[in-house]
């Protein structure tokens, strides 16, 4: 097991500094130690396996990773050498900073308690600090769980935890292998799916959507927004109206705005009243 800060190693495409995603994360290296970690229930963020190196032990590792929905990347040996100088035997795993929770158990528990779930689905949010800021927004606005894809999203490392101000230790995070199936599951459970997107004429301020009932809000990637296959499954699409010249908001800011709207609906419904003032932290 190893924890390292970002350092420059080598000089080719794979020899430069590690990306912020992989920085400051504990590691396990070696085929057998990674297998034993999975068997022991250790939560792994991602596994890197040397491209072209296959044997019985590698196959065992890959089968276990598939069973536990752990992302696996096939990479050149230079990538592994950059992650650790130890004898990695062609495999390095990043240890998750949090424990992922099963979405079905959370949703079932909320309904059994008579609560109306408020869920946040993140479609390929890749920037670690955006992800941390979104988690902080979610915790402040009463989100019951954050749902992320097992592949294609930001890895939850020390930077994400710090940017979230610890919210990632408070809000359950659910890592799902297929967001399309997850959305269909939620719809079958009576959860309305709200897509926050620029690709609609319906403004958030029009009050056409009631956020009081069971709700899941989808936020899309920094590059191209929400995937079309998820958009077409949404029960409603809402845009945040802007009057400036820049046509879009940072995704963490946009998330805060729509979550605040959802929280406001729920507070009004509950008859909430308070004399308190809240200061930014």
Order of alpha helices (4+ residues) and beta strands (2+ residues): beta-beta-alpha-beta-alpha-beta-alpha-beta-alpha-beta-alpha-beta-alpha-beta-alpha-beta-beta-alpha-beta-alpha
